[in-house]
Amino acid sequence: MSKKEKRWRRFYLIMMIFIYAIFVPVSILEWLGGDGSLPITAVVVGGALPAIRKNHLQQIRGKENPGV
């Protein structure tokens, strides 16, 4: 694993912790409390982040190992 991939893995780990531990729960609690509308942004980001992470890391590996 290259330094670039390690750096991006750490970035995605921090983003996932923030999204799943803070952003999504707060959005859902606000929605349940009646202060806002359905938290579509939280649902979309929470569902799409793992796919974005996987595809991006595959692209990095593909650029570093073009013959493999």
All heavy atoms as TSV, in Angstrom:
chain	resi	resn	atom	element	x	y	z
A	1	MET	N	N	0.857	-1.164	0.000
A	1	MET	CA	C	0.000	0.000	0.000
A	1	MET	C	C	0.913	1.240	0.000
A	1	MET	O	O	1.816	1.364	0.816
A	1	MET	CB	C	-0.880	-0.017	1.248
A	1	MET	CG	C	-1.913	1.036	1.250
A	1	MET	SD	S	-3.045	1.064	2.674
A	1	MET	CE	C	-3.128	-0.587	3.235
A	2	SER	N	N	0.638	2.139	-0.909
A	2	SER	CA	C	1.453	3.338	-1.048
A	2	SER	C	C	1.073	4.397	-0.017
A	2	SER	O	O	0.039	4.309	0.652
A	2	SER	CB	C	1.276	3.914	-2.445
A	2	SER	OG	O	-0.030	4.438	-2.586
A	3	LYS	N	N	1.930	5.414	0.080
A	3	LYS	CA	C	1.643	6.512	1.000
A	3	LYS	C	C	0.380	7.250	0.593
A	3	LYS	O	O	-0.406	7.668	1.441
A	3	LYS	CB	C	2.812	7.493	1.031
A	3	LYS	CG	C	3.988	7.020	1.808
A	3	LYS	CD	C	5.036	8.114	1.888
A	3	LYS	CE	C	6.192	7.684	2.744
A	3	LYS	NZ	N	7.169	8.778	2.906
A	4	LYS	N	N	0.176	7.389	-0.704
A	4	LYS	CA	C	-1.008	8.097	-1.191
A	4	LYS	C	C	-2.278	7.348	-0.783
A	4	LYS	O	O	-3.241	7.952	-0.307
A	4	LYS	CB	C	-0.938	8.239	-2.703
A	4	LYS	CG	C	-2.052	9.054	-3.294
A	4	LYS	CD	C	-1.863	9.239	-4.789
A	4	LYS	CE	C	-2.942	10.104	-5.367
A	4	LYS	NZ	N	-2.770	10.303	-6.801
A	5	GLU	N	N	-2.259	6.035	-0.946
A	5	GLU	CA	C	-3.434	5.243	-0.572
A	5	GLU	C	C	-3.666	5.278	0.941
A	5	GLU	O	O	-4.806	5.401	1.394
A	5	GLU	CB	C	-3.275	3.798	-1.045
A	5	GLU	CG	C	-4.513	2.966	-0.801
A	5	GLU	CD	C	-4.407	1.554	-1.308
A	5	GLU	OE1	O	-3.451	1.239	-2.044
A	5	GLU	OE2	O	-5.291	0.755	-0.969
A	6	LYS	N	N	-2.600	5.209	1.722
A	6	LYS	CA	C	-2.743	5.288	3.176
A	6	LYS	C	C	-3.338	6.625	3.600
A	6	LYS	O	O	-4.191	6.687	4.480
A	6	LYS	CB	C	-1.385	5.099	3.855
A	6	LYS	CG	C	-0.898	3.686	3.878
A	6	LYS	CD	C	0.425	3.595	4.597
A	6	LYS	CE	C	0.973	2.190	4.554
A	6	LYS	NZ	N	2.266	2.098	5.236
A	7	ARG	N	N	-2.884	7.693	2.957
A	7	ARG	CA	C	-3.387	9.028	3.289
A	7	ARG	C	C	-4.875	9.132	2.973
A	7	ARG	O	O	-5.657	9.650	3.767
A	7	ARG	CB	C	-2.586	10.069	2.503
A	7	ARG	CG	C	-2.848	11.469	2.885
A	7	ARG	CD	C	-1.943	12.419	2.132
A	7	ARG	NE	N	-1.708	11.926	0.780
A	7	ARG	CZ	C	-0.579	12.117	0.107
A	7	ARG	NH1	N	0.408	12.779	0.622
A	7	ARG	NH2	N	-0.444	11.640	-1.112
A	8	TRP	N	N	-5.281	8.602	1.821
A	8	TRP	CA	C	-6.702	8.651	1.457
A	8	TRP	C	C	-7.535	7.743	2.346
A	8	TRP	O	O	-8.679	8.059	2.681
A	8	TRP	CB	C	-6.904	8.300	-0.013
A	8	TRP	CG	C	-6.667	9.475	-0.889
A	8	TRP	CD1	C	-5.596	9.709	-1.694
A	8	TRP	CD2	C	-7.525	10.610	-1.045
A	8	TRP	NE1	N	-5.735	10.912	-2.327
A	8	TRP	CE2	C	-6.910	11.485	-1.955
A	8	TRP	CE3	C	-8.744	10.977	-0.491
A	8	TRP	CZ2	C	-7.483	12.694	-2.320
A	8	TRP	CZ3	C	-9.312	12.173	-0.858
A	8	TRP	CH2	C	-8.678	13.018	-1.767
A	9	ARG	N	N	-6.992	6.588	2.743
A	9	ARG	CA	C	-7.720	5.703	3.657
A	9	ARG	C	C	-7.986	6.414	4.987
A	9	ARG	O	O	-9.061	6.313	5.550
A	9	ARG	CB	C	-6.935	4.419	3.908
A	9	ARG	CG	C	-7.066	3.405	2.817
A	9	ARG	CD	C	-6.307	2.139	3.201
A	9	ARG	NE	N	-6.491	1.118	2.223
A	9	ARG	CZ	C	-7.486	0.224	2.272
A	9	ARG	NH1	N	-8.341	0.234	3.246
A	9	ARG	NH2	N	-7.608	-0.680	1.328
A	10	ARG	N	N	-6.977	7.128	5.492
A	10	ARG	CA	C	-7.143	7.868	6.743
A	10	ARG	C	C	-8.191	8.965	6.579
A	10	ARG	O	O	-9.040	9.173	7.446
A	10	ARG	CB	C	-5.816	8.473	7.178
A	10	ARG	CG	C	-5.941	9.208	8.507
A	10	ARG	CD	C	-4.624	9.696	9.036
A	10	ARG	NE	N	-3.766	8.542	9.294
A	10	ARG	CZ	C	-2.460	8.536	9.078
A	10	ARG	NH1	N	-1.854	9.589	8.615
A	10	ARG	NH2	N	-1.755	7.460	9.328
A	11	PHE	N	N	-8.150	9.685	5.456
A	11	PHE	CA	C	-9.134	10.728	5.183
A	11	PHE	C	C	-10.543	10.150	5.173
A	11	PHE	O	O	-11.448	10.696	5.805
A	11	PHE	CB	C	-8.828	11.394	3.832
A	11	PHE	CG	C	-9.910	12.320	3.374
A	11	PHE	CD1	C	-10.031	13.585	3.922
A	11	PHE	CD2	C	-10.808	11.923	2.396
A	11	PHE	CE1	C	-11.037	14.448	3.504
A	11	PHE	CE2	C	-11.811	12.769	1.967
A	11	PHE	CZ	C	-11.925	14.036	2.523
A	12	TYR	N	N	-10.737	9.028	4.475
A	12	TYR	CA	C	-12.070	8.416	4.421
A	12	TYR	C	C	-12.500	7.891	5.779
A	12	TYR	O	O	-13.684	7.938	6.118
A	12	TYR	CB	C	-12.113	7.310	3.372
A	12	TYR	CG	C	-12.227	7.837	1.961
A	12	TYR	CD1	C	-11.261	7.578	1.012
A	12	TYR	CD2	C	-13.316	8.611	1.584
A	12	TYR	CE1	C	-11.367	8.066	-0.275
A	12	TYR	CE2	C	-13.438	9.103	0.306
A	12	TYR	CZ	C	-12.459	8.831	-0.625
A	12	TYR	OH	O	-12.581	9.328	-1.894
A	13	LEU	N	N	-11.575	7.384	6.576
A	13	LEU	CA	C	-11.921	6.920	7.914
A	13	LEU	C	C	-12.446	8.080	8.758
A	13	LEU	O	O	-13.482	7.967	9.420
A	13	LEU	CB	C	-10.707	6.282	8.590
A	13	LEU	CG	C	-10.914	5.840	10.033
A	13	LEU	CD1	C	-11.920	4.694	10.104
A	13	LEU	CD2	C	-9.590	5.430	10.646
A	14	ILE	N	N	-11.746	9.215	8.718
A	14	ILE	CA	C	-12.179	10.389	9.465
A	14	ILE	C	C	-13.538	10.871	8.964
A	14	ILE	O	O	-14.424	11.199	9.756
A	14	ILE	CB	C	-11.112	11.497	9.387
A	14	ILE	CG1	C	-9.864	11.063	10.144
A	14	ILE	CG2	C	-11.649	12.818	9.936
A	14	ILE	CD1	C	-8.653	11.921	9.883
A	15	MET	N	N	-13.721	10.903	7.649
A	15	MET	CA	C	-15.000	11.339	7.086
A	15	MET	C	C	-16.136	10.407	7.496
A	15	MET	O	O	-17.224	10.862	7.847
A	15	MET	CB	C	-14.917	11.411	5.559
A	15	MET	CG	C	-14.132	12.584	5.046
A	15	MET	SD	S	-14.833	14.166	5.544
A	15	MET	CE	C	-16.403	14.105	4.719
A	16	MET	N	N	-15.886	9.104	7.467
A	16	MET	CA	C	-16.932	8.148	7.823
A	16	MET	C	C	-17.284	8.253	9.302
A	16	MET	O	O	-18.459	8.168	9.668
A	16	MET	CB	C	-16.510	6.729	7.445
A	16	MET	CG	C	-16.471	6.526	5.941
A	16	MET	SD	S	-15.848	4.924	5.463
A	16	MET	CE	C	-17.402	4.055	5.303
A	17	ILE	N	N	-16.297	8.455	10.153
A	17	ILE	CA	C	-16.583	8.630	11.576
A	17	ILE	C	C	-17.434	9.875	11.780
A	17	ILE	O	O	-18.424	9.857	12.521
A	17	ILE	CB	C	-15.274	8.698	12.394
A	17	ILE	CG1	C	-14.624	7.323	12.434
A	17	ILE	CG2	C	-15.547	9.207	13.808
A	17	ILE	CD1	C	-13.228	7.315	13.015
A	18	PHE	N	N	-17.061	10.977	11.134
A	18	PHE	CA	C	-17.834	12.206	11.270
A	18	PHE	C	C	-19.260	12.026	10.753
A	18	PHE	O	O	-20.224	12.387	11.425
A	18	PHE	CB	C	-17.153	13.353	10.518
A	18	PHE	CG	C	-18.000	14.594	10.445
A	18	PHE	CD1	C	-18.152	15.406	11.556
A	18	PHE	CD2	C	-18.655	14.933	9.280
A	18	PHE	CE1	C	-18.949	16.540	11.497
A	18	PHE	CE2	C	-19.449	16.061	9.205
A	18	PHE	CZ	C	-19.599	16.871	10.318
A	19	ILE	N	N	-19.393	11.451	9.560
A	19	ILE	CA	C	-20.714	11.300	8.938
A	19	ILE	C	C	-21.609	10.392	9.772
A	19	ILE	O	O	-22.753	10.734	10.075
A	19	ILE	CB	C	-20.585	10.754	7.497
A	19	ILE	CG1	C	-19.851	11.745	6.605
A	19	ILE	CG2	C	-21.948	10.387	6.929
A	19	ILE	CD1	C	-20.570	13.035	6.334
A	20	TYR	N	N	-21.088	9.201	10.150
A	20	TYR	CA	C	-21.928	8.219	10.831
A	20	TYR	C	C	-22.100	8.482	12.319
A	20	TYR	O	O	-23.085	8.048	12.921
A	20	TYR	CB	C	-21.384	6.809	10.615
A	20	TYR	CG	C	-21.472	6.365	9.171
A	20	TYR	CD1	C	-20.360	5.882	8.500
A	20	TYR	CD2	C	-22.661	6.449	8.472
A	20	TYR	CE1	C	-20.430	5.488	7.186
A	20	TYR	CE2	C	-22.740	6.062	7.153
A	20	TYR	CZ	C	-21.626	5.579	6.512
A	20	TYR	OH	O	-21.699	5.197	5.207
A	21	ALA	N	N	-21.154	9.173	12.941
A	21	ALA	CA	C	-21.257	9.404	14.386
A	21	ALA	C	C	-21.886	10.752	14.732
A	21	ALA	O	O	-22.450	10.897	15.812
A	21	ALA	CB	C	-19.876	9.315	15.024
A	22	ILE	N	N	-21.794	11.718	13.831
A	22	ILE	CA	C	-22.290	13.054	14.163
A	22	ILE	C	C	-23.386	13.511	13.207
A	22	ILE	O	O	-24.506	13.804	13.624
A	22	ILE	CB	C	-21.129	14.074	14.176
A	22	ILE	CG1	C	-20.100	13.673	15.239
A	22	ILE	CG2	C	-21.643	15.483	14.421
A	22	ILE	CD1	C	-18.819	14.464	15.198
A	23	PHE	N	N	-23.085	13.582	11.923
A	23	PHE	CA	C	-23.994	14.192	10.955
A	23	PHE	C	C	-25.321	13.440	10.808
A	23	PHE	O	O	-26.399	14.034	10.910
A	23	PHE	CB	C	-23.291	14.316	9.600
A	23	PHE	CG	C	-24.116	14.969	8.542
A	23	PHE	CD1	C	-24.473	16.301	8.641
A	23	PHE	CD2	C	-24.548	14.260	7.435
A	23	PHE	CE1	C	-25.242	16.913	7.668
A	23	PHE	CE2	C	-25.311	14.859	6.461
A	23	PHE	CZ	C	-25.651	16.186	6.574
A	24	VAL	N	N	-25.254	12.151	10.557
A	24	VAL	CA	C	-26.481	11.370	10.343
A	24	VAL	C	C	-27.351	11.331	11.608
A	24	VAL	O	O	-28.549	11.611	11.531
A	24	VAL	CB	C	-26.159	9.957	9.818
A	24	VAL	CG1	C	-27.399	9.083	9.798
A	24	VAL	CG2	C	-25.549	10.030	8.424
A	25	PRO	N	N	-26.797	11.025	12.783
A	25	PRO	CA	C	-27.661	11.012	13.975
A	25	PRO	C	C	-28.296	12.371	14.283
A	25	PRO	O	O	-29.464	12.432	14.653
A	25	PRO	CB	C	-26.718	10.582	15.099
A	25	PRO	CG	C	-25.624	9.854	14.436
A	25	PRO	CD	C	-25.457	10.497	13.110
A	26	VAL	N	N	-27.526	13.449	14.137
A	26	VAL	CA	C	-28.085	14.774	14.408
A	26	VAL	C	C	-29.204	15.095	13.421
A	26	VAL	O	O	-30.260	15.608	13.803
A	26	VAL	CB	C	-26.978	15.859	14.370
A	26	VAL	CG1	C	-27.566	17.248	14.355
A	26	VAL	CG2	C	-26.040	15.686	15.544
A	27	SER	N	N	-28.994	14.768	12.147
A	27	SER	CA	C	-30.025	15.024	11.135
A	27	SER	C	C	-31.296	14.230	11.425
A	27	SER	O	O	-32.411	14.749	11.307
A	27	SER	CB	C	-29.510	14.664	9.743
A	27	SER	OG	O	-28.424	15.467	9.396
A	28	ILE	N	N	-31.133	12.974	11.799
A	28	ILE	CA	C	-32.297	12.138	12.087
A	28	ILE	C	C	-33.017	12.614	13.350
A	28	ILE	O	O	-34.246	12.654	13.392
A	28	ILE	CB	C	-31.883	10.656	12.184
A	28	ILE	CG1	C	-31.482	10.169	10.793
A	28	ILE	CG2	C	-33.007	9.802	12.764
A	28	ILE	CD1	C	-30.918	8.780	10.743
A	29	LEU	N	N	-32.257	13.010	14.378
A	29	LEU	CA	C	-32.891	13.524	15.600
A	29	LEU	C	C	-33.645	14.825	15.338
A	29	LEU	O	O	-34.725	15.037	15.881
A	29	LEU	CB	C	-31.848	13.726	16.700
A	29	LEU	CG	C	-31.312	12.448	17.332
A	29	LEU	CD1	C	-30.181	12.769	18.297
A	29	LEU	CD2	C	-32.417	11.678	18.029
A	30	GLU	N	N	-33.089	15.691	14.500
A	30	GLU	CA	C	-33.807	16.918	14.140
A	30	GLU	C	C	-35.096	16.584	13.394
A	30	GLU	O	O	-36.124	17.202	13.610
A	30	GLU	CB	C	-32.929	17.815	13.274
A	30	GLU	CG	C	-31.854	18.527	14.029
A	30	GLU	CD	C	-30.999	19.399	13.130
A	30	GLU	OE1	O	-31.141	19.327	11.892
A	30	GLU	OE2	O	-30.179	20.150	13.667
A	31	TRP	N	N	-35.022	15.608	12.514
A	31	TRP	CA	C	-36.200	15.203	11.746
A	31	TRP	C	C	-37.261	14.611	12.675
A	31	TRP	O	O	-38.442	14.936	12.570
A	31	TRP	CB	C	-35.793	14.203	10.677
A	31	TRP	CG	C	-36.931	13.632	9.911
A	31	TRP	CD1	C	-37.846	14.294	9.169
A	31	TRP	CD2	C	-37.266	12.251	9.817
A	31	TRP	NE1	N	-38.731	13.416	8.606
A	31	TRP	CE2	C	-38.401	12.151	8.984
A	31	TRP	CE3	C	-36.716	11.085	10.329
A	31	TRP	CZ2	C	-38.984	10.929	8.686
A	31	TRP	CZ3	C	-37.302	9.875	10.015
A	31	TRP	CH2	C	-38.423	9.821	9.199
A	32	LEU	N	N	-36.836	13.752	13.593
A	32	LEU	CA	C	-37.788	13.150	14.527
A	32	LEU	C	C	-38.356	14.182	15.497
A	32	LEU	O	O	-39.493	14.057	15.942
A	32	LEU	CB	C	-37.122	12.007	15.300
A	32	LEU	CG	C	-36.769	10.765	14.481
A	32	LEU	CD1	C	-35.999	9.778	15.337
A	32	LEU	CD2	C	-38.014	10.128	13.902
A	33	GLY	N	N	-37.572	15.189	15.810
A	33	GLY	CA	C	-38.030	16.238	16.701
A	33	GLY	C	C	-38.988	17.200	16.040
A	33	GLY	O	O	-39.599	18.031	16.702
A	34	GLY	N	N	-39.127	17.120	14.737
A	34	GLY	CA	C	-40.070	17.957	14.027
A	34	GLY	C	C	-39.519	19.305	13.606
A	34	GLY	O	O	-40.273	20.157	13.155
A	35	ASP	N	N	-38.216	19.500	13.733
A	35	ASP	CA	C	-37.628	20.790	13.383
A	35	ASP	C	C	-37.249	20.902	11.910
A	35	ASP	O	O	-36.852	21.956	11.459
A	35	ASP	CB	C	-36.379	21.061	14.224
A	35	ASP	CG	C	-36.721	21.248	15.686
A	35	ASP	OD1	O	-37.882	21.572	15.969
A	35	ASP	OD2	O	-35.828	21.072	16.527
A	36	GLY	N	N	-37.318	19.831	11.169
A	36	GLY	CA	C	-36.899	19.894	9.778
A	36	GLY	C	C	-37.622	18.877	8.926
A	36	GLY	O	O	-38.488	18.137	9.383
A	37	SER	N	N	-37.252	18.882	7.670
A	37	SER	CA	C	-37.842	17.921	6.736
A	37	SER	C	C	-36.999	16.641	6.727
A	37	SER	O	O	-35.994	16.538	7.414
A	37	SER	CB	C	-37.904	18.536	5.338
A	37	SER	OG	O	-36.608	18.822	4.868
A	38	LEU	N	N	-37.412	15.691	5.920
A	38	LEU	CA	C	-36.721	14.407	5.816
A	38	LEU	C	C	-35.248	14.638	5.494
A	38	LEU	O	O	-34.922	15.375	4.563
A	38	LEU	CB	C	-37.366	13.556	4.720
A	38	LEU	CG	C	-36.823	12.147	4.540
A	38	LEU	CD1	C	-37.148	11.313	5.768
A	38	LEU	CD2	C	-37.431	11.508	3.318
A	39	PRO	N	N	-34.327	14.025	6.237
A	39	PRO	CA	C	-32.894	14.271	6.047
A	39	PRO	C	C	-32.328	13.534	4.834
A	39	PRO	O	O	-31.555	12.587	4.959
A	39	PRO	CB	C	-32.271	13.766	7.349
A	39	PRO	CG	C	-33.201	12.694	7.798
A	39	PRO	CD	C	-34.566	13.156	7.374
A	40	ILE	N	N	-32.723	13.980	3.645
A	40	ILE	CA	C	-32.290	13.316	2.419
A	40	ILE	C	C	-30.780	13.407	2.245
A	40	ILE	O	O	-30.146	12.446	1.825
A	40	ILE	CB	C	-33.031	13.906	1.208
A	40	ILE	CG1	C	-34.501	13.541	1.327
A	40	ILE	CG2	C	-32.439	13.421	-0.092
A	40	ILE	CD1	C	-35.376	13.995	0.209
A	41	THR	N	N	-30.197	14.536	2.582
A	41	THR	CA	C	-28.741	14.690	2.445
A	41	THR	C	C	-28.008	13.663	3.296
A	41	THR	O	O	-27.052	13.038	2.836
A	41	THR	CB	C	-28.310	16.103	2.858
A	41	THR	OG1	O	-29.045	17.051	2.111
A	41	THR	CG2	C	-26.835	16.308	2.644
A	42	ALA	N	N	-28.433	13.475	4.518
A	42	ALA	CA	C	-27.784	12.514	5.406
A	42	ALA	C	C	-27.928	11.097	4.868
A	42	ALA	O	O	-26.985	10.310	4.927
A	42	ALA	CB	C	-28.367	12.612	6.808
A	43	VAL	N	N	-29.091	10.769	4.342
A	43	VAL	CA	C	-29.318	9.425	3.797
A	43	VAL	C	C	-28.453	9.191	2.560
A	43	VAL	O	O	-27.802	8.146	2.427
A	43	VAL	CB	C	-30.818	9.225	3.464
A	43	VAL	CG1	C	-31.037	7.925	2.723
A	43	VAL	CG2	C	-31.648	9.277	4.737
A	44	VAL	N	N	-28.404	10.163	1.666
A	44	VAL	CA	C	-27.618	10.018	0.431
A	44	VAL	C	C	-26.132	9.936	0.746
A	44	VAL	O	O	-25.428	9.061	0.237
A	44	VAL	CB	C	-27.924	11.180	-0.542
A	44	VAL	CG1	C	-26.964	11.179	-1.708
A	44	VAL	CG2	C	-29.355	11.085	-1.036
A	45	VAL	N	N	-25.633	10.845	1.563
A	45	VAL	CA	C	-24.208	10.841	1.903
A	45	VAL	C	C	-23.843	9.575	2.670
A	45	VAL	O	O	-22.812	8.954	2.404
A	45	VAL	CB	C	-23.834	12.106	2.716
A	45	VAL	CG1	C	-22.431	12.014	3.264
A	45	VAL	CG2	C	-23.974	13.338	1.855
A	46	GLY	N	N	-24.679	9.182	3.610
A	46	GLY	CA	C	-24.419	7.968	4.378
A	46	GLY	C	C	-24.419	6.715	3.529
A	46	GLY	O	O	-23.666	5.783	3.789
A	47	GLY	N	N	-25.234	6.690	2.493
A	47	GLY	CA	C	-25.271	5.526	1.611
A	47	GLY	C	C	-24.220	5.540	0.530
A	47	GLY	O	O	-23.731	4.493	0.103
A	48	ALA	N	N	-23.830	6.726	0.077
A	48	ALA	CA	C	-22.901	6.827	-1.051
A	48	ALA	C	C	-21.441	6.831	-0.632
A	48	ALA	O	O	-20.574	6.457	-1.436
A	48	ALA	CB	C	-23.197	8.091	-1.841
A	49	LEU	N	N	-21.123	7.238	0.570
A	49	LEU	CA	C	-19.730	7.363	0.982
A	49	LEU	C	C	-18.931	6.062	0.869
A	49	LEU	O	O	-17.806	6.087	0.360
A	49	LEU	CB	C	-19.636	7.934	2.400
A	49	LEU	CG	C	-18.246	8.320	2.872
A	49	LEU	CD1	C	-17.652	9.388	1.959
A	49	LEU	CD2	C	-18.293	8.836	4.288
A	50	PRO	N	N	-19.450	4.912	1.280
A	50	PRO	CA	C	-18.674	3.679	1.110
A	50	PRO	C	C	-18.378	3.357	-0.365
A	50	PRO	O	O	-17.280	2.907	-0.691
A	50	PRO	CB	C	-19.552	2.598	1.732
A	50	PRO	CG	C	-20.419	3.320	2.684
A	50	PRO	CD	C	-20.658	4.665	2.078
A	51	ALA	N	N	-19.329	3.619	-1.248
A	51	ALA	CA	C	-19.103	3.366	-2.677
A	51	ALA	C	C	-18.071	4.328	-3.249
A	51	ALA	O	O	-17.209	3.927	-4.035
A	51	ALA	CB	C	-20.420	3.480	-3.440
A	52	ILE	N	N	-18.145	5.584	-2.852
A	52	ILE	CA	C	-17.167	6.575	-3.307
A	52	ILE	C	C	-15.775	6.174	-2.850
A	52	ILE	O	O	-14.812	6.217	-3.616
A	52	ILE	CB	C	-17.541	7.971	-2.773
A	52	ILE	CG1	C	-18.835	8.449	-3.403
A	52	ILE	CG2	C	-16.417	8.966	-3.008
A	52	ILE	CD1	C	-19.413	9.695	-2.750
A	53	ARG	N	N	-15.671	5.770	-1.589
A	53	ARG	CA	C	-14.380	5.362	-1.027
A	53	ARG	C	C	-13.808	4.170	-1.793
A	53	ARG	O	O	-12.635	4.169	-2.180
A	53	ARG	CB	C	-14.567	4.999	0.446
A	53	ARG	CG	C	-13.342	4.439	1.101
A	53	ARG	CD	C	-13.675	4.045	2.559
A	53	ARG	NE	N	-12.555	3.421	3.180
A	53	ARG	CZ	C	-12.351	2.107	3.221
A	53	ARG	NH1	N	-13.221	1.281	2.690
A	53	ARG	NH2	N	-11.290	1.611	3.810
A	54	LYS	N	N	-14.624	3.165	-2.021
A	54	LYS	CA	C	-14.160	1.955	-2.702
A	54	LYS	C	C	-13.686	2.270	-4.119
A	54	LYS	O	O	-12.599	1.838	-4.526
A	54	LYS	CB	C	-15.299	0.930	-2.750
A	54	LYS	CG	C	-14.922	-0.350	-3.439
A	54	LYS	CD	C	-16.086	-1.315	-3.477
A	54	LYS	CE	C	-15.720	-2.551	-4.264
A	54	LYS	NZ	N	-16.864	-3.422	-4.468
A	55	ASN	N	N	-14.479	3.025	-4.876
A	55	ASN	CA	C	-14.101	3.346	-6.247
A	55	ASN	C	C	-12.844	4.201	-6.304
A	55	ASN	O	O	-11.981	3.987	-7.164
A	55	ASN	CB	C	-15.254	4.062	-6.966
A	55	ASN	CG	C	-16.404	3.140	-7.244
A	55	ASN	OD1	O	-16.219	1.940	-7.380
A	55	ASN	ND2	N	-17.593	3.694	-7.326
A	56	HIS	N	N	-12.712	5.166	-5.416
A	56	HIS	CA	C	-11.545	6.036	-5.424
A	56	HIS	C	C	-10.271	5.260	-5.097
A	56	HIS	O	O	-9.235	5.437	-5.752
A	56	HIS	CB	C	-11.742	7.189	-4.438
A	56	HIS	CG	C	-10.655	8.195	-4.487
A	56	HIS	ND1	N	-10.029	8.638	-3.368
A	56	HIS	CD2	C	-10.064	8.840	-5.524
A	56	HIS	CE1	C	-9.100	9.511	-3.699
A	56	HIS	NE2	N	-9.108	9.654	-5.010
A	57	LEU	N	N	-10.330	4.389	-4.095
A	57	LEU	CA	C	-9.149	3.601	-3.741
A	57	LEU	C	C	-8.784	2.624	-4.857
A	57	LEU	O	O	-7.601	2.373	-5.095
A	57	LEU	CB	C	-9.374	2.876	-2.415
A	57	LEU	CG	C	-9.481	3.796	-1.188
A	57	LEU	CD1	C	-9.811	2.992	0.058
A	57	LEU	CD2	C	-8.222	4.614	-0.993
A	58	GLN	N	N	-9.758	2.092	-5.566
A	58	GLN	CA	C	-9.469	1.225	-6.714
A	58	GLN	C	C	-8.792	2.000	-7.831
A	58	GLN	O	O	-7.879	1.490	-8.482
A	58	GLN	CB	C	-10.741	0.570	-7.236
A	58	GLN	CG	C	-11.215	-0.574	-6.395
A	58	GLN	CD	C	-12.495	-1.209	-6.944
A	58	GLN	OE1	O	-13.150	-0.661	-7.814
A	58	GLN	NE2	N	-12.848	-2.354	-6.399
A	59	GLN	N	N	-9.203	3.239	-8.058
A	59	GLN	CA	C	-8.557	4.074	-9.059
A	59	GLN	C	C	-7.105	4.355	-8.690
A	59	GLN	O	O	-6.230	4.332	-9.551
A	59	GLN	CB	C	-9.295	5.400	-9.228
A	59	GLN	CG	C	-10.580	5.299	-9.983
A	59	GLN	CD	C	-11.257	6.653	-10.114
A	59	GLN	OE1	O	-10.902	7.617	-9.432
A	59	GLN	NE2	N	-12.248	6.723	-10.984
A	60	ILE	N	N	-6.845	4.615	-7.430
A	60	ILE	CA	C	-5.471	4.866	-6.986
A	60	ILE	C	C	-4.618	3.628	-7.213
A	60	ILE	O	O	-3.509	3.710	-7.741
A	60	ILE	CB	C	-5.450	5.289	-5.495
A	60	ILE	CG1	C	-6.067	6.657	-5.333
A	60	ILE	CG2	C	-4.024	5.275	-4.953
A	60	ILE	CD1	C	-6.261	7.087	-3.890
A	61	ARG	N	N	-5.130	2.456	-6.823
A	61	ARG	CA	C	-4.383	1.215	-7.041
A	61	ARG	C	C	-4.155	0.955	-8.528
A	61	ARG	O	O	-3.096	0.487	-8.918
A	61	ARG	CB	C	-5.130	0.036	-6.421
A	61	ARG	CG	C	-5.021	-0.018	-4.936
A	61	ARG	CD	C	-5.650	-1.290	-4.381
A	61	ARG	NE	N	-6.243	-0.961	-3.101
A	61	ARG	CZ	C	-7.513	-1.103	-2.798
A	61	ARG	NH1	N	-8.355	-1.608	-3.660
A	61	ARG	NH2	N	-7.956	-0.764	-1.611
A	62	GLY	N	N	-5.153	1.241	-9.347
A	62	GLY	CA	C	-5.010	1.033	-10.789
A	62	GLY	C	C	-3.965	1.932	-11.418
A	62	GLY	O	O	-3.242	1.511	-12.322
A	63	LYS	N	N	-3.851	3.163	-10.941
A	63	LYS	CA	C	-2.826	4.079	-11.470
A	63	LYS	C	C	-1.435	3.686	-11.007
A	63	LYS	O	O	-0.467	3.883	-11.725
A	63	LYS	CB	C	-3.131	5.508	-11.031
A	63	LYS	CG	C	-4.307	6.093	-11.735
A	63	LYS	CD	C	-4.573	7.521	-11.268
A	63	LYS	CE	C	-5.801	8.082	-11.952
A	63	LYS	NZ	N	-6.138	9.427	-11.467
A	64	GLU	N	N	-1.316	3.131	-9.807
A	64	GLU	CA	C	-0.009	2.738	-9.281
A	64	GLU	C	C	0.466	1.410	-9.854
A	64	GLU	O	O	1.663	1.195	-9.994
A	64	GLU	CB	C	-0.065	2.657	-7.766
A	64	GLU	CG	C	-0.250	4.002	-7.113
A	64	GLU	CD	C	-0.470	3.897	-5.626
A	64	GLU	OE1	O	-0.628	2.772	-5.109
A	64	GLU	OE2	O	-0.507	4.953	-4.970
A	65	ASN	N	N	-0.456	0.508	-10.175
A	65	ASN	CA	C	-0.132	-0.804	-10.737
A	65	ASN	C	C	-0.872	-0.999	-12.048
A	65	ASN	O	O	-1.839	-1.760	-12.105
A	65	ASN	CB	C	-0.522	-1.912	-9.745
A	65	ASN	CG	C	0.148	-1.751	-8.402
A	65	ASN	OD1	O	1.283	-1.324	-8.316
A	65	ASN	ND2	N	-0.566	-2.087	-7.344
A	66	PRO	N	N	-0.443	-0.338	-13.128
A	66	PRO	CA	C	-1.230	-0.404	-14.369
A	66	PRO	C	C	-1.248	-1.790	-15.023
A	66	PRO	O	O	-2.204	-2.138	-15.695
A	66	PRO	CB	C	-0.544	0.612	-15.283
A	66	PRO	CG	C	0.791	0.833	-14.704
A	66	PRO	CD	C	0.711	0.534	-13.250
A	67	GLY	N	N	-0.252	-2.616	-14.799
A	67	GLY	CA	C	-0.211	-3.922	-15.433
A	67	GLY	C	C	-0.901	-5.010	-14.663
A	67	GLY	O	O	-1.138	-6.105	-15.152
A	68	VAL	N	N	-1.289	-4.740	-13.426
A	68	VAL	CA	C	-1.878	-5.778	-12.571
A	68	VAL	C	C	-3.364	-5.780	-12.666
A	68	VAL	O	O	-4.071	-4.917	-12.847
A	68	VAL	CB	C	-1.429	-5.572	-11.096
A	68	VAL	CG1	C	-2.090	-6.592	-10.193
A	68	VAL	CG2	C	0.076	-5.677	-11.015
